[in-house]
Amino acid sequence: MLFYDYEAGKKRIDCILASQIEIVEQDKIPPEDVLVMRKGYYGLVTALYVNIRASTALFSDEDKLQTAKIIRSFTSETIEILRGFDFEREIGIRGDCIYAIYTTPLQTDVNIVLDIACYVNTFMKMLNLQLAKRELPPISVGIGIATDREMVINAGRKEVGINDRIWIGNAGKDALNLSYVGNKDGVEPIVMSDATFDSIIGHYLSEYGEKAREWFFQRSTQHLGTFYDTGLIISDYSEWIEKEFHDIRVFRDEFEELLVQYS
């Protein structure tokens, strides 16, 4: 039985390798419905990854129903925070990570992506209090953000209905790697590349003065190079959480101890 027509496959590959791909270089990546199969679009993007810490322990928990509820709660609201922006270009789930890619030709666009990360960071406080009220284990996340110029192409087999965008560049890879170090070994939950930091720091200095520098910590490793981390939250949202859950009967020390176990 012939499962794969390799002779036809050879011809298709020869056709692809011999074809011309037009590179459209522009600051803003167009929406998915505008992408053309034989074109590559090159522009400035910012990727954001939200990575569950110690996910192996969580997914191997014997109470599968409990784990399913925790994961569904986390993914549902995290996606809700990431979505709905005009400059959003892709949102998805990869393993234990939720990711989003935004086209960010302007520095103000990158500022918004950091605001999105701050909302996710604040949301984790609310989620864990809701879990605690039901005596469910808390979870923690690392949030990675990276900005770079990337090329996006449509790839796959359009004629059979299996094709998708592929991002070629460092933003997604760097954001994923940065998310792995967030909320771990003393690093704050939100971790950003130096390019992202360079884009946002001017706004923070203009808005809040020199004290804003104290909100970001510069670190460097051989693997990641220079990066910055912060524990910034959305103050109005955080204050609402404190009021909404003021009567929760959870000993703070016990709750923090649980978080360490799942970090």
N, C-alpha and C positions, 0 to 999 in steps of 0.2 A: 504494500500500500504506500502510495506517495503522499507523505505528509507535507512536504515543502518542495515547491518547484524551484530548484536551485538554479536552473538555467535562466528562468525568468528573473530570479533574484539578482543574478550577475548583471543582467541587462539594466535592471532598475538602478543598481549601484553605479554602474558606468554612467547612466543618464544623470544621476544626482551629482557625481563628482565632476562631470563635464559642464554642468549648468552654471549659470552666472547668478550670484545672489547680490542684489542691489543693497548696499548699506546706506540707510537713511540716518544721518547723524543729526540729532536735534536734542535739545535739553529735555523735552517732555516726551515720555513714552506714550504712544496712543493707546486707547482702550482696545480690548481684545477683539471686538467686532470690526475694527479698522485694520488690524494686522493682515498683511498679504503674505501668502505662502512663500513666494520667492523673494521676499525682502527681509532684511534684518534691521532692527531699529536700535539705535545706540544713544543712550541718554543717561541722565543722572537719576539714580534711584536710592531709596533708603529701605532696607529690609529690617523687619522686627520679628524676633523669635521668642516665644514664651515656652520655656522648657520645665517640665515637672521635675523637681529634685527627688532623688531616690525613688524613681518610678518603678524600678524592678521590685522593690519590696511592696509597693502599693498594688501592682498588677498581680503579684503572686499571693495576695491575701486570700485566705480560705473562704471568706465571705464574699463571693463573687457579686451578689446582688448589691451589697453595700458599696463595693468598689465601683460598680457600674453607675450607681447614683452619684457618687462623688465625681467621677470622670465626666458624666453627662452635665452635671451642674457647672463644673469648671469650664468645659469646652463651650457650652451654650453661651454663657455670659462673656467669656473672653472673646469669642467671635463677634458677639454683639458690640463689644467695645471697639474692635478693630475695623468693623465694616461701616459702609455708608458715606464714605468720603469720595469726592470727585476725583481725587488723585490716587485712589486705591486701584491697583492693577491686578492683584491676586491675593487670595486668602485660602489657606488650606491647612491640613493636618498631616504631619509626617511623624509616625510613631508616637512618641510622648510629647511632641512639640506642636504648637499652633503657630503658624507664621503668616505674615502679611508683607507684601511688596508694594511700595508706593513710589510714584514718579515724583521727584522732588527737585525741580529746577530752581526753586527759590529757597533762600535760607528760612523764610517763614514756613515753608512746607516742612522742613526738618524740625522746626520748633513744634509743629503740630504732632509730628510722630512721637517726639519725646513726651508731649502732653498725653498722648494715647498710652504710652508706656506707664506714665504716672497713674492714669486711671486704672490700668491693670494691677499695678502695685497696690493701690488703695482697695480695689475690689477683693484682693486676696485676704485682706483684713476682715471684710464683711463675710466672705465665704467661710473662713475658718471659724468665725463666731457662730454662723448658722450651723456648721458641722458640730461645733462644741455643744450647742443646745440639744442636739440629738445624740450626743455622746459618740460621735464619729471622729475618727482620727483626722488631724489637720494635714494640710499639704502646703508645700512652699514651692516657689518657682524662681528660676533665673530668667531675666529678660535681657536679651541681647539686641543691640541696634548698630547697624553699620551703613555707611553711605559711600557710594562709589559709582563710577560710570559703568554701565552694563549694556550688553546687547541682548535683545530678546528676539527669538525666531519661533515660527510655528514649525513643529516637527511631528513626524509620525506618518500615517497613511490617511490622508484626507478623503480619498475615494472610498475607503471602507468605514469612515466615521470615527477613526481612532487617531486623533492628533491633539496636541496640546502645546502650550508655550514652554520654551526652555530658556532659562536665563543664563547667560554666559558672562561671568565676571566674579568679583569677590564679595559683593555686598551680602548675598545670602549666606555664603560659606562663613564669612567673618561674623555675621550676626549669630549664626548657629553656634559657632565656637565660643563666642562671648557669653551666650546664654548658659553654657555649661559651667562657667565660673561664678555666675551670679548667685548670691545667697549662699556662699560656701567659703569656708576658711576666712571669715572676716570681711569678705567682699560684699558690698551692698547689692540689693536685688537687681537694679537696673545697671547694665554695663554697656558702654558705647565705645565705638572706635574713635580714634583721634580725629578723623575727618568729620564725624558726626559732632563731636565736642567742639571743634573749630567753628562749625556752622551755628551752634546754639548759644555759645558762651557770650557772644556780643549782645544778644537779646537779653540775657539774664543780667549782665552787667549794667545795661541801659535801664532795665526795669527795676532792679533791686540794689544796684551799687556793688561795691567791692566785696560786701559780705557774701555775695552769691558764690564766690570762689570757694568758700568754706563748705558748700553743699556738694562739691565734686572732689573725688579723690583720684589722683593720678597714680597708675601702677604700670609695671612693665614686666613681661616675661619673655623668655626666648621664643616661645611658641606663638604668642599673641602680639608681641611688640608692645607699644604703648597703648593703653586704654584708660578709660575713666569710668568710675562707678558712683552711683548716688542712690539714696533712699527716698528721693522726693515722692510726695503724695499730693493728691488734690485736697486742699484744706477743707473746703466746704463739704465735700463728700465724706471726709474723715470725721468731721464734727457731726454730721448727720448719723454716721454709724455709731458714734459714741452715745448719742441720744437714743437711738433706736434700740440699742442693746444694753442700756444702762442697768437693767435688772437681771442680766444674765448671771447665773449661779455657777461661775467657773472660777476656781482659784487661779490667779494669774500665773503663779509659779508653776503649777501643774500644767497649765496650757503651754507655757514656754518650754517646759521639759518635753512635752509631746512634739512640739515643733522641731526640736533638736533631733528627735528620733526619725523624723520624716524629712530631714534636710540633707 
